[in-house]
Every structure is written in C-alpha cells, then in structure tokens.
Amino acid sequence: MPNIQVKNVPPEIHAILRDRAAQNHQSLQEFILETLIKSSEIPTDKEIFERLRQDMDAAREERPPITRQMILDAIDEGRAGR
C-alpha cells in the first residue's frame, strides 16, 4: 500500500490531531488515514458542477425545447381557468 509523509506540520496542529486520535481510541496513523478517506469521499466543487452539468444535459435531451407558442398556450389555459 502506498505511503504519504507530511512534513512541517505545525506543533499545534499535531497536538490537535494527536488528541483527537486519542479521544477516538486510535493511533495518530489510524486517525489521519480515516480522516483522509472521509475527505476523499466528499466531491470537490468542480466535481459537483460537472455532475450537475451532465444531469442538465441529459434532462435537455429527454424533453423537447419549450417554444413561444407553448408558453402562449399555457397562459391562455391559465386565463381560461379563472
């Protein structure tokens, strides 16, 4: 399995991570690995926008475009129902 080494961690950050690991009854290694795994499961903004774009493209392909006439007909139907 690949390894990751993080250098120049500020002492106060190291202390926070060490304390959180201890509170969870984990080693620092286990805690950081779990945190990295959870972080990797959260999509980035770019990934979210790409999925949204794909969903919007698919939705556009599934339904016909709305025409001016369709809008006018809907307005007339709404007025007739009053």
Buried (B, 14 or more C-beta within 10 A) or exposed (E): EEEEEEEEEEEEEEEEBBEBBEEEEBEBEEBBBEEEEEEEEEEEEEEEEEEEEEEEEEEEEEEEEEEEEEEEEEEEEEEEEE
